[in-house]
Amino acid sequence: MKPRSIAVIGGGPAGSLVAAKLAQSGYRVLLFDEKLAWEKPCGGGLTHKAITRYPFLREAHVERNWISRCEITSPSGRRVEFQLDQPIAIFSRRVLNGLLLNMAVQAGAELRQLRITSIEGSLGHWRLHNPDREIQAEYLILATGARNPFRAQFSRAFTADDLMATAGYFIPRTRDSIELQFLPGLHGYIWIFPRTNHLSAGICGKLGALSTTRLRELLEQSLRKAGLAFAGTEFYAHILPALSLNTLRRAPVTGPGWAMIGDAAGFTDPITGEGLYYALRSADLLSDALLQEHPESYSIRLDTDFLPELEVAARVADRFFTGRWMGEAVTDRMVQFTHHSPKFRDLMCDMFSGAQGYMGLRQRLYCALPAMVAESAISALGLRGERRCRPGIPKAF
């Protein structure tokens, strides 16, 4: 039966978008968020794939920064900078969350700045509590982020294997490129994302592997080396989902009268940390299921959309951060090939734009590997002039 009232707990991108779509279609939507628009220690980057699917992100009259260059540093200190084919839009999370919250309110959602402390009931008869009142709803959507206080009640709680710790600073400075740095032994990376009037500088690492204090020390060492003054700026820390393959496959994200979306469901790329696209897409898939009055189809829609991509990423995440490829760390080889091989650089651009997913990545690497090795050897040995005798080999960068 079509629910007459829907409660959405969490006003981030996922919760706000699902609230906007459902309210616009005539549902009574109650949207709860304690903080409303707030900053997070994340990059705030949206790929070309996300911008293309959600053009309002390009058209909205809000601050964003378009970045077309990327710099990557490997654990051994190798560095490469390259031009992106498609720019990345970098938002302040306060701006992005505010944009989507306004969309939800304009569509007719009832926004309430409340903290929900407990949930009782079942399909059609949910009772949401905060210290001052009880609110009733027929359908429940959890969009509460990675620190989901209700996840264990409805599904299975995240473990340390499912989470990454993040820490960061917002530094009042500008740059014209995204910077990523991989460190020896770190299952994660350091990022610097230039927003319109500050840099989002942060670090992420597997929860439990390193303490937040140690992550912060590593970040600060990198910032000092880069000449970025962070003293006096506010320090942030947060939790990021990076689900194990077992959790992705076995932990339910929907049931009778309820569903989870975005970070609350764990929909974040466990390699790149990208979560905004999956937050918006899961909100799309759930709202479509509800509008067609088949909420049970949400899990099927996930299985035929992006969930297989996240499962592949979860399967190879450990190898990406700590494995070896052709005798060196994977990330070292990645930087080396990006520097020397135009074919691999094209692949990297497609990864950053979202055009190349994990599903077809292995086959593309196998097909391109001979050319990539040849290009790298020619470039490294300074044999560009030999190309006149070997017309089948592309000119190296």
Buried (B, 14 or more C-beta within 10 A) or exposed (E): EEBEBBBBBBBBBBBBBBBBBBBBEEBBBBBBBBEEBEBBBBBBBBBBBBBBBBEEBEEBEBBBBEBEBBBBBBBBEBEBEBEBBBBBBBBBBBBBBBBBBBBBBEBBBBBBEBEBEEBEBEBBEBBBEBEEEEBEBBBBBBBBBBEBBBBEEBBEEBEEBBBBBBBBBBBEBEBEBBBBBBBEEBBBBBBBBBBBEBBBBBBBBBBEBBEBEBBBBBBBEBBEEBEBEBEEBEBBEBBBBBBBBEBBEEBEBBBEBBBBBBBBBBBBBBBBBBBBBBBBBBBBBBBBBBBEEEBEBBBEBBEEBBBBBBBBBBBBBBEBBBEEBEEBBBBBBBBBBBBBBBBBBBBBBBBBBBBBBBEEBEEBBEEBBEBBBBBBBBBEEEBEEEBEEEEEBBEBB
